[in-house]
C-alpha cells in the first residue's frame, strides 16, 4: 500500500468538509481535556501561570470596597491602668454591665466578651441593694 492510497480518505474528508468542524471540535476538546488532566510539566507551569495572571487581573478590575468611617472596630482591653482604677479582676457582673451600658451610650452596636467568671460574685446582694436603693449615686459614679 503506497502513501497516496493511504492519504486518499483524508483528502476526501478534508475536501468535502461537512464533518470537519465537528471532528475539529471533538479533537480540540479532547486535547484541552488531556492538557487539564495530565499535562506535561512545561504545559502545567504555563497553565498555572496563566491562571495566576487571570486571577490577578480579576482583582485589579473589581471595584474596591470602601469602608465607612462610621463602622470602626475598637478593642476595649483590661490593662494595668484600668485594673488599678477599678480594682482587682475578676470584676463583679454589675461592673461589667455598667461598662456595657457605657459602651451602648457611646453608640456601640455590637459587644463581644472574651472573659470568664471563674467564681461566683462576692457581695453581689449588697451591690444589688445599692443599685436598687440609690440608683442616682450609681449613675453619678458612672459619669466620672
N, C-alpha and C positions, 0 to 999 in steps of 0.2 A: 504494500500500500504506500503510495507516494504522498508527499506533503500536500499537493494540490487537491487530491481526493479527500484528504483529512480536513482541509480548510473549507471545502465546498459547503458543508452545512452552516458553518459560522458565517461565511459570506452571504448566504441566503438569509440567515437570521438577521444580520445587520442591515442588509439592503431592504428587506421587507419592512422592518422597523415597527411592526404593530405591537409586538410584545416586548420590545426593547426597554421602554420606560418602566414597565412592571419588573422586569428582571434586574434592571439597574437599581431600582428602589429596594428590591429584596437583597441584592448584593451589598448595597451601601448600608442597609440596616444590619445585616449580619456582620459586616466589617466593624461598624461602630459598637455593636454588642461585644464583639471579640475584643476590641480595644478597651472597653469598660471592664469586662470580666477577667481578662487575662492579658494585660498589656505587657509588652517588653519594658524593661527598666527605663529606657530613654523616653519612650512614649508616656510612661506613667509619670515621670518627672515633669514633662511638658504639660500634661493634662492637669496635674496638681498645681503647677504654677499659673496656668490659665484660670483655674478655679479661684485661686487666691486673688488674682488681679480683678476678676469679675466681682468677687466679694468686696474688695476694697472700693471699687467703683460704685457699687450699690450704696455703700455707706457714705461715700462722698456726695452722691446725688440726693440722698434723703435729706429732708429739711431738719434742721437742728431743733431740738426741743428746748424751749426757753423756759426756765423755771421762774415762777412768780416769786418776787422778793417777800411776799406775804407768807409763803409756805416754808418757813425755816425750821430746821431741826435743831433743838437745843438740848444738850445733855446736862441735867442737874445732878451734880455729884456731891457726895458727902465727903468733904475734905477736912483737914485738921482744923481749919478756922471755924467751920460750921460746927464741928464736934466740940470745940472749946466754947463757942457761944451758946449752943443748945444743950450740951451735956452729953454724957456717955451714951453710946449706941449699944443696944437697940433702944430706939425711942418708942414711946407708947403709941398706940394706934390713933389716939386723938391728935397727937402732934403730927403724925403722918397725914391724917385727914385735914388738919389745918393747912399743912403745906400744899395739899392737893387743892384746897379751896383757894389759896393764894394764886396758884397756877391758873385755875379756872378764871379767876377775876382778872388776870392779865391776858386773857384771850387764848389760852392753850386749848387746842381741840382734842388732842389725844395724849393720855398719860400712860406710860408703861412702867412697871416696877420690876426691878431685879434685886429684890431683897427678901430676906427670910425673917420670920419672927420665931426664933427658936424656943422661946419660953413665954409663958402667959404674962400678961401685963401686971405689973406691980402697982398697987394703989389705984387701980382703974376706977373703983367705985368712988373714991374721994375726988378724983379729977372729973368724973362724970357729974357728980353732985355740984361741983363748982361751975361746970358749964351750964347746968340747968338753972342754978340759983343766981349766978352772976354772969349772964351772957355778955353784958356790956363791958365787963372787965376783960373778958377773953377777947372780944373784938378790938378793944383798945390796945391790948398787948400784941395783937396780930398786926396792927398798923405800924408798929415800931420797927 
